[in-house]
Structure formats: C-alpha cells, structure tokens
Amino acid sequence: MRKRIRSHVALAMILSVAGTVTFAQSGEATYKAKCAMCHGATGMADTGAGKSMKIRPVNDPDVKKMTREEMITLTTNGKGKMPAFKGKLSDDEIKAAVDHFISLGK
C-alpha cells in the first residue's frame, strides 16, 4: 500500500513538472514560433515576408523609440498586416516575446 502511494505521489510530481515545462514557453521560443517568420530570427526583418511587407528591423530608429508598452499593445491588438495575438498568446507570452525582440536590438 505504501509503495502504491509513493508511486502515485511520484507520478503526480512528474506530471506537474511536465505540465509546467510544456506551458511555460520562453520569450525566445514564442518569438521563434510566432514572430520570426516575418521579423526574422535576428529581428532584422530579412525574411521574404518581412521584405515584401516592408517591416522595419529592430534597429530602425522608429522601432527603437517605441516603448515596451507600445510594442506590447501593438502585438496584442495587431497593426496593418500584423495579426493581433490577443487570445492566441497569453499576456505573459506576448510580454516575453516583446522582451526578446527588444533584446535583439541591443
């Protein structure tokens, strides 16, 4: 009986940790999955989609003067051809992806 309880507790702990790892995606991973196809892996908008839509790179002066909050709002609500990620990503995922994008410009 004790062995069975221990194995159930161990299994519950493993599933708990696995669920946390699965749902907690880093900003870099979110950026790669949702943003890099247009904004480029390095934020330079050097992809086919980025070039065709004339997306500004992370080091563009107009992009650099945007605040983090403005970028979060833009990512949440979308702008022009950029889709809104509200309801598709959590607020934390959006913030983490924006933080990663900002870090590419440093």
C-alpha positions in Angstrom: 0.0 0.0 0.0 2.8 2.4 0.9 4.6 1.6 -2.4 1.4 2.4 -4.3 1.0 5.8 -2.6 4.7 6.7 -3.2 4.4 5.8 -6.9 1.2 7.9 -7.2 2.9 10.8 -5.5 5.9 10.5 -7.7 3.7 10.3 -10.8 1.8 13.4 -9.8 5.0 15.3 -9.2 6.4 14.3 -12.6 3.1 15.3 -14.4 3.1 18.6 -12.5 6.6 19.4 -13.6 6.0 18.2 -17.2 2.9 20.5 -17.4 4.8 23.5 -16.2 7.6 22.9 -18.7 5.1 22.5 -21.6 3.0 25.6 -20.8 5.9 27.9 -19.8 7.4 28.9 -23.1 10.3 31.3 -23.2 10.1 34.6 -25.0 12.7 33.3 -27.4 10.6 30.2 -28.2 7.5 32.3 -28.6 9.3 34.8 -30.8 10.7 32.0 -33.0 7.3 30.3 -33.3 5.1 33.3 -33.9 7.3 36.3 -34.9 10.5 35.2 -36.7 8.7 34.2 -39.9 8.2 38.0 -40.6 10.6 39.8 -38.3 13.5 37.4 -38.9 15.5 35.3 -36.4 17.7 38.3 -35.6 14.9 41.0 -35.7 16.3 42.4 -39.0 13.1 41.6 -41.0 15.3 39.9 -43.6 12.8 37.2 -44.4 10.8 37.0 -47.6 7.6 38.1 -45.7 9.5 40.8 -43.9 10.9 42.3 -47.1 7.6 42.1 -49.0 5.7 43.8 -46.2 8.5 46.3 -45.7 8.7 45.5 -42.0 11.1 47.7 -40.1 14.1 46.0 -38.4 14.7 46.1 -34.7 17.5 48.7 -35.2 15.3 51.1 -37.1 15.1 54.5 -35.3 11.3 54.5 -35.3 11.3 51.0 -33.8 13.9 51.9 -31.2 11.9 54.9 -30.0 8.9 52.7 -29.3 8.3 51.9 -25.6 8.0 48.3 -24.4 4.3 49.1 -23.6 3.7 50.4 -27.1 5.2 47.2 -28.6 3.1 45.0 -26.3 -0.1 46.9 -27.3 0.8 46.6 -31.0 1.5 42.9 -30.6 -1.7 42.3 -28.6 -4.0 44.3 -31.0 -2.1 44.0 -34.3 -1.5 46.7 -36.8 -1.8 46.7 -40.6 -0.9 43.3 -41.9 0.4 42.2 -38.5 -2.3 40.0 -36.8 -3.5 40.5 -33.3 -2.2 37.9 -30.9 -4.8 38.6 -28.2 -6.5 35.3 -27.5 -3.7 33.4 -29.3 -1.0 34.1 -26.8 -1.2 34.9 -23.1 -0.2 38.3 -21.8 2.9 36.8 -20.4 3.9 35.2 -23.7 3.4 38.5 -25.5 5.5 40.4 -23.0 8.2 37.7 -23.1 8.3 37.8 -27.0 8.5 41.6 -27.0 11.3 41.5 -24.4 13.1 39.0 -26.7 12.6 41.2 -29.7 13.9 44.3 -27.8 17.0 42.3 -26.7 17.8 41.6 -30.4 18.3 45.3 -30.9 20.9 45.7 -28.2 
